[in-house]
Amino acid sequence: MADLQQLIRQKADLERQIAQLNSKGRQDAIDEIRRIMAEHGLTGDDLAAPARARKAGLKLDGTERKAVAAKYKDDQGNQWTGRGLKPRWLTAALAAGRKLEDFAV
């Protein structure tokens, strides 16, 4: 039984060492990032600005994104730009035997 207790202690010691090295590696990476940011005069806002712009519907240069014109349309006014998954109305129509070209704008 002493062998089992010894292995459990060794495991705990190894896990502690792994956590310390992991923490040190993370801190080294953070320090390196901060050094590079200071070297180039960057702030956290500079890094977050592109993500905020995308959420606000803006391009990276700050101008607004333009709406994409519909490429497919049905008689009920449903539209699809041709991007992403096909909408349900179009999938149902195609399953019923209609062709995609029938809906081209």
Residue pairs with C-beta under 8 A, 6 or more apart in sequence:
36 42
37 43
50 60
53 59
53 60
53 62
54 60
57 64
57 65
58 64
58 65
59 65
68 81
68 83
69 81
69 105
70 79
70 80
70 81
70 105
71 80
71 81
71 82
71 104
71 105
72 79
72 80
72 82
72 90
72 100
72 103
72 104
72 105
73 79
73 80
73 103
73 105
74 89
74 90
74 93
74 103
76 89
78 87
78 89
78 90
80 86
80 87
80 90
80 103
86 94
90 100
90 103
93 102
93 103
94 100
